[in-house]
Amino acid sequence: MALPQDVGVGLSERELEIIEHLARGLTNQEIAQVLSISKRTVDNHVSNIFTKTGTRNRVVLINWAMDHGKVCRDGFNCCHLPEPGGQAF
């Protein structure tokens, strides 16, 4: 099933950061510890990311992120994320 063309537009810098941590295999609790935020906040971000990307779980999200150049995995499909203050994807 193809996703709508505008899916993924409007991801915040924090959401992109969380996607990178998810791609590294971190749990929501581990992400919370790394970012010094609550697990509940990470849960909310992940839920918002699923909604914005049209994905339902982490595996589909990471595939989506690789397909859309949001994460780099082992030197494959690498991209450069915007600098702080830059345009969000």
RASULUR-V686900 format. One record per backbone hydrogen bond with DSSP energy under -1.0 kcal/mol. NH is the residue of the N-H (numbers start at 1). CO is the residue of the C=O. E is the energy in kcal/mol with one decimal. If there is no record, write none. Layout:
# RASULUR-V686900
nh->[NH NH]
co->[CO CO]
e->[E E]
This chain:
# RASULUR-V686900
nh->[7 8 9 11 16 17 18 19 20 21 22 23 24 25 26 31 32 33 34 35 37 42 43 44 45 46 47 48 49 50 51 52 53 54 55 61 62 63 64 65 66 67 68 69 70 73 76 86]
co->[4 52 6 8 12 13 14 15 16 17 18 19 20 22 21 27 28 29 30 31 32 38 39 40 41 42 43 44 45 46 47 48 49 50 50 57 58 59 60 61 62 63 64 66 65 76 73 83]
e->[-1.5 -2.6 -1.8 -1.0 -2.3 -2.1 -2.3 -2.3 -2.0 -1.8 -2.7 -2.4 -1.0 -1.7 -2.0 -2.5 -2.4 -2.0 -2.4 -2.6 -2.1 -1.8 -3.0 -2.3 -2.4 -3.0 -2.3 -2.4 -2.6 -2.5 -2.1 -2.8 -2.4 -1.2 -1.5 -2.3 -2.8 -2.2 -2.6 -3.1 -2.4 -2.6 -1.9 -1.3 -3.3 -2.1 -2.2 -2.8]
